[in-house]
Amino acid sequence: MKIVIIEDEQDLGVLLRNFLVRQLNIKTPEASVKVAASLSEGLLCIREMSPDWIFIDNNLPDGKGIDEIQTIKNAGHERSMKVVMMSAMTNLKEEALKLGADYFLDKPISFVEVKHIIAANKR
């Protein structure tokens, strides 16, 4: 399983990465899970990795994550890539889901909710 986390809050990115590595029992996290601090870096990781999961923040230093959901989903059209939008702005939920996000996580993030999302897709 490959995962890209696009999050400019470094501590949150690392926490989420470590949580997912443990939850999914990822044996090679260096190659399988990337944390990007900007939209441009994240989009590059997505192109290079073709991840199964993308966790993307909305407010990033070089743009809005919500503006890239359709681009990301279109890039992964040959695969069932899951996009999880993360934002403290709960009013974005409906728009993010309309644009193609598979899930929306309110910030501060609940790792219990992350666990439920992952578990629901293992079935």
Residue, then its C-alpha position, 0 to 999 in steps of 0.5 A: m500500500k502506498i500513501v501520500i500525505i500532503e500536510d504543511e503542519q510537519d508534526l501532524g504529517v509525521l503523526l499521521r504517517n506513523f499512525l498509518v504505518r502502524q495501522l496498516n503494518i507497512k514494512t517499508p515505510e520509507a518507500s511506501v509513505k511520503v509526507a509532502a509539505s506543499l501542494s507542488e511537492g505532493l503532486l510530484c509524489i503522487r505522479e511518482m508513486s501512484p498511491d492508493w491513498i492521498f490525505i490532503d490538507n486544504n490550506l497549503p503554502d502554495g495553494k488550496g488542496i480542494d482545488e486539486i481534488q479533480t486533478i488528483k482523481n483524474a490522474g488516478h483514473e486507472r486505479s481506485m485511489k482514495v482521496v481524504m480531504m483534511s480541513a478545519m473548515t467544515n463548510l468545505k465538506e460538501e464541496a470536497l465530496k462533490l469534487g471527488a474526495d472520498y472522505f473528509l476529515d475535520k481538523p483536529i484529526s481524530f485518529v479513531e476516524v482515520k482508523h474507521i476509514i481505513a478499516a472500511n476499505k479493507r473489506 
